[in-house]
């Protein structure tokens, strides 16, 4: 009896100690860790980086869904305006993503080499580059907002009554650019918890301001879809100010304080060279979405709205997985900088496995109950039918997406952004766009043809990335 008592007590104490260690580890992950991710056990490094990055993307997911939830109350034309605008604005996101990829690769490699001052200098020039490029985009985007909507097949109602949303979103592209680049600096340095707090601040403010400015709650004016654009820009703008405060205060691994403000064209051109592949792959991928929207627009605003709602839900799920992929990219960059290519490869396999399991389980819900998720945003029968159809079809490829996004990010983390550009070009321009047009227009599948083309192209790209990852040439990339 005494022996049984001691065994039970020991098991209880062990369970308590395990819980206590897990709690401390979680706290370290979300509050920030100063550990060397190239030296600690790989599973711990993945955990410490992935937790804040996943939480960061979860908040981004919540914003993407809640934002379209509020806008959907304004009707199909308002939702279609958001969908069309974002399909064009993805060009801005593509450039921001590209610079973010290049910034992460450069900063993480310098951190892995234990050259923190050089990592800070790389980050500073990335910020300067982002400001210059965003100003070049803002002016034409604002001036030609109506023309962009018209070119995308928007109805006269949308062009005349909702173009202000497009104008404001292009005008505020500076905060998009800096938000991405600054967080790439944090992620590359391993300060994932800071990047998490930044996006929580940006999207938290956005979610609060959205209903206040869209519907005019309390003392706020009712601004409709314009209110959504203003809420987004305010939330992101405040977050960028917070980012710059942290970077110049120097409380993390990157410290911009003391660096002279000057344009270093050598570093900028090096960044552009590294980022060119990232920009290219993003532009290829995002312009393909523009073509998807353009094809779907042939079947009316309801088709665009249903598609937009479904894709927002998909993004809600894929963004946390993207957080896992970012963790893999950081680990690849830092470990290659520390001359530990074997450890870099192991991190990619482990993260890929977790991502595939997670998305595989989640896809079951979307395949079985798509209508339930679409009904959270609209009661319109046509939108529910189209949105459910899109959600179910796209979800069949989730396991492939889970593998592919980690594989592609591993190349980007290594600084080899050229190969993912090739993957994107083949998958989206040679497979997705022609196939979508053929299925939708020639075979008469209408919007369903676009949905099928998406899953086929994405799955093909995942297998392509897997093949070249196994060849291992990315380990030899110099940045």
N, C-alpha and C positions, 0 to 999 in steps of 0.2 A: 504493500500500500504506500509505504514511504517512497519506494523507488518510483512508483507511478506518479506520485505527487511532484517529485523533483523533475521527472521528465516533462510533465505538463507545465511546470513553472518555467523550465528552460525554454520550451517551445514558445511560451507566451512572451518571455523576455526577448527571444530572438525575433519574433514577429514585431514586437515593439521597437527594437533597435532598427530593424529593416525599414519600418514605417518612418522612423525618425530620420534615418539617412536619406530616404527618398524625399521626404519633405524638405530637408536642407538642400538637397540637390536641385529640386524644383525651384526653390527660392533663389539659388545661385544662378540658375538658367534665366529666370525672368528679371532678376535685379542686375545681372551683369557679372561676368567672370573674367578674372585676369590671368587665367591659366594659359599655358603654352599648348595650343591644340595640336602641335606636331609631336608632342612628347607624352601626353597623358593617354591612357587606354582609349582605343579608337571608339568603342561603344560610348564612353563618357563624352568624348569630343563631339560625336554626332548628336548625342542627347542635349548637351549644353548649347550647341548651335541651332539644332532643329527646333527645340521647344519655342524659343522666342520668335524664330522665323515663321513657324507654323501659326503661332498666335497672332503675329503681325498680319499674315495673309488671311486668317479667319476674320479679323476686323475688316480687312479690305473686302472680303466676301460678303460680310454683313452689310457693308455700305452699298455694294453693287446691287444687292437684292432689295434692301429697304428703299434706296433711291428710286428704283424703277417701280416699287410698290406705291410710293407717293405720286409719282408722275402718272402712273396708270389710272389714277382717279380722275385725271384730266381728259381721258379719252384716248382712242386709238391713234389719232393724229399726233398727240403729244408724245406718246410712246414711240411712234414711228420717227418723229423728229429726233429724239434721243438716239434711236438706233442708227439713223442715217448720219447724224452728226458724229457719233462715236466711230462709225465705220470710216469716215474721212479723217477724224482726229487721231485715228490709229497711226497715221503717218507721223504725227508728233510723238506718240507713244513709241513708235518704232525707233525713232532717232534717240529718244530718251533711254529706251531699253538698250540700244546699241552702246551708247556712251556708258551706261551703267555696267554693262558686261565688261567693257574695256577697263573701266575704273576698278571694278572688283578684281580683275585679273592682275592689274598692275599693283594695286595696294596689297592684295593678299600675297603676291610673290615677294614684294619688298619686306612685308612683315615676316614671312617665312625665312627670309635671309637675315632677319634681325636688324633691318635698316629702317627704323621707325621715322626718322627725320626725312628720309627720301620718300617714304610712303606718304607723309604729310604733304610734301611738295607735289607729288603726283596728284593727290586729291585737290589741292588748291588750283592747279591748272585745269583740272576737269570742271571745276565750278566756273571758272572764267570762260571756258569753252561753251558750257551750257548756256550762260547768259548771252553770249554773242549769237549763238544759233537761234535761241528762242526769240530774240528781237527780230531776226530776219524772217521768222515764221508769222509773228503776230500781225504785222501790218497787212500783208496780202490776205491773210485769213479773215481778218475783220472786214476788209474792203469788199471781198468777193464772197461773202457768206451766202447770199441769196443765189449766186451763180453756182456755188458748190452744191447746194440743195437741189437746184434745178437740174444740174448735170447728173445727179444721183437718182433722178426719176421721181422726186418729191412732187406731191400734188400742189396745185396753185394755192390751196388753203394753207398748206404747211409753209410754202415759200413766203406768202404775204403776212401770215400771222404768227409764225413761230421762229423766224430766222434770227431773232434777237438772242435766242439761246445759243445758236451756232456762233454768232458774233462774240458773245461774252466768253465762250469756251476757248475760242482761238485767241482772244485777247489775253486770257489768263494762262496761256501755255508756259509762261516762264516758271510758274510755281510747279507745274507738272515736271518740267525739265529738272529743276533743282531738287525737287522731292526725290526723284529717282536717283540722281547722281549722288546727292548727299547720303542717302541710305546705302548706296553701293559702297561708298567710302567706309561707312560703319561696318557693313557686312564683310567687306574684304579684310578689314582690320580684326574681325572677330568680335566686334562690339554689337552683336545681334540684338541684345536687349534694348539698346538705345534706338535702333531702327524700329523695333517693335513699338516702343513708347511714342515715337514720332507719328507712325501711321494710326495708332489708337487716338492720338490727339487730333489729327487731321480729320479722320472719319467720325470721331465722336462729335466734334463740333458740327460737322456736316449733317449728321443725323438729327441733331438738335435743331439746327437752323432750317432744315428742309421743310418740315410741316409749318413752321412759323412763317416762312417767307412765301411758300407756295400757296397756302390757304389763308394767310392773314390772321393767324391766331393771336389773340391778345392785342397789344398795341401795334403789332406789325402789319404793314400793308399787304393786301392780297396781290401777289405778283405772278402767280401761275408758274409756267415753265421757266420764266426768267428768274424767279426766286430760287429754283433748283440750281441754276448756273451760278448765281451769286453765292449761295450757300457752299457750293463746292469750292469756289475760288477763295472764299474767306477761310474755310477749314484748312485747305492746303497752304494758303499763305501764312497763317499763324504757325503751322507746322514747320515751314521752311525757316521762319525766324528762329524758332526753337532749335532747329538743326544747326544753324549758323552760330547761335549762342554757344552750343556745346562744343562745336568744332574749334571756335576761337578761344573758348575757356580752357580747352585742352584737358578735360577730365578723363577722356578715354585714351585709347592707344594713338589716336591722331590728334595733333595739336597744330593749328594754323597760326596761333599767336606768335608773333615774332617773325613770321615769314613776310618778306617784302612783297607788296602788291606790284607785280609786273608780269607782263605777258611773256612767257617763255615759249617761243614758237617751236623750239626743238621738242619740248615735252608735249606740246599740243599736237604737233604733227605725229609724234609717236603714239599718242593716245588715239588720234584719228585713224592711224594705220591699224592699231589693235582693234579699235571699235568698228572699223569699216565692215568687217565680216558680220559683227553683231547687228549693225544698222542694216546691212544687206539682208540678213536672214529675217529680221523683224519686218523690214519693208516688204519683202517677198510674201511673208505670212500674212501681214495685215492688209496689203493690197488685194490679196486673194479674198479676204473677208469683204472688201469693198465690192468685188465682183459677185460675191455670194448675195450681198444685199441688192446689188443691181439686178441680178437674175430674179430674185424673189420679188422685187418691186413690180415685176410684170404681172403679178397675181394679186396686187392691191395692198392697201394699208393694213388690212387685217392680217395678211400673210407676214408682212414685215413686223407687225406688233407681236404676233404669236411667236415668231422666231426670236425676236429680241428678248421677250420674257424667258423663253426656254434657255437661251444662251446665257442670260444673267444667272439662272439657277445652276447651270453647268459651271460657270465661272465661280460661283459660290463654293462649289466642291473642289474645283481644280486649283484655286489659289492656295489653299493650305498645302496641297501637294507640291505646288511651286515653291513653297517655303522649304520643304524637304529638299527639293532640287537645289535651292540656293545654298543650303548647308553643305551639300555635296560639292558645289562649285568652290566654296570657300576652302574646304578641306583639301581639294585637289590643288588649288593655287598655293596654299601655305605649305603643303607637304612636298610639292615639286620644288618650291623655294628652299626647303630644308633638305633637298636631295633624297626624299623618301618616296619614290615613285610607286613602290609596292604598296605602301600604306594609302597612297592616293587612290589606287585602283580598288583596294579593299573597301574603302569608304563608299565608292560608287556602287559596288555590288550590294552592300548592306542597305544603303538607302533605297536602291531600286526595289529590293525585295519588300521592304516595309511599304513603299509607295504602291506597289502592285496589289498587295493584300488589302490595303485600305481602300483604294479605288474599286477593286473588285467587289468588295462587300457593299460599298455604297451604290454601285451600279445596280445591284439587285433591287433596291428600293425604287430607283427611277424607272426601271424596266417594268416592275409590277404595278406601281402606283403613280404614274406620271400625272394623271388628271388631278390628283389631290394637291400636288405641288403647284400646278398651274392655277388652280382655283384660289390659291392664296393671294393671287394678284388680280384676277379678273373673273367676272361672272358671265362675260359674253361667250356665247356658245361657240362661235367660229374661232375665237382666240384660244379657247380651251382645247378645241379639236386640233388646231394646227400646232399649238405649243406642246401638247401632250405627244403628238406624233414626233415632233422634233426631239423632245427630251428622251423618249424611249429609243429612238434609232441611234442617236449620238451616244447614249449610255452603253451600248453594246461594245464600244471600243475603249472603255475606261481602263481595262487592264493594260492594253497596249500604250495608252497615254501615260500611265504611271511609269512604265519602263522608259518610254521615249523621252519624256521631259528630263529625267535624271541623266540619261545618256548624253543628250544634247548639252545640258548645263555643265557636264563634266568637261566637254571640249572647250566651252566658253571659259570655265574656271582655269583651264590650262593656258588660256590665251590663244588657242587655236580656233578662232571664230570663222575661219574660211570653210572648214568642213561642214558645220551646221548650215552655212549659207547654201552649200551645194545640196544638202538634204532638203532644205526648204524649197529650193528652186525645183527640184525634181518632183517632190511630193505635191506642192501646191500649184505650180505653174504648168507642169507637164501631166499631172494626174488630176488634181482636184477641179481646177477651173474647166478644162475641156470635158471632164466627166460630168460635172454639174450641169453644164449647158446641154450636153447630149441627153442626160437622163431627164432633165426638167423640160426641155423644149422639144427635142426630137422624139423622145419616147413618150412624152406627154405625162410624165410623173409629177409635173409642176414642182411645188416646193419640196416634196418628198425626194425628188431627184437630188436637190442640193444637200439634204440631210444625209443621204446615202454616200454622196461624194465626200463629205466631211470625214465620216468614219473610215472610209477606204483609204483616203489620202493620209490621215493621221496615223493609222496603223502601219501603212507602208513606210512612213518616215521613221517610225520607231524601230522597225526591223532593219532599216538601212543604217541607222545610228548604231544599233547593236553590233552589226557586222564590222563596221569600221572601228568601233571602240575596242573590239577584241584584237584587232591588228596591232594596237598599242603605240602607234606613231605619235599620238598626242603627248606621250610622256617626254618626247624630245623637243617640245615646243619651247622656244626662248622668248622672253618678254623683257 
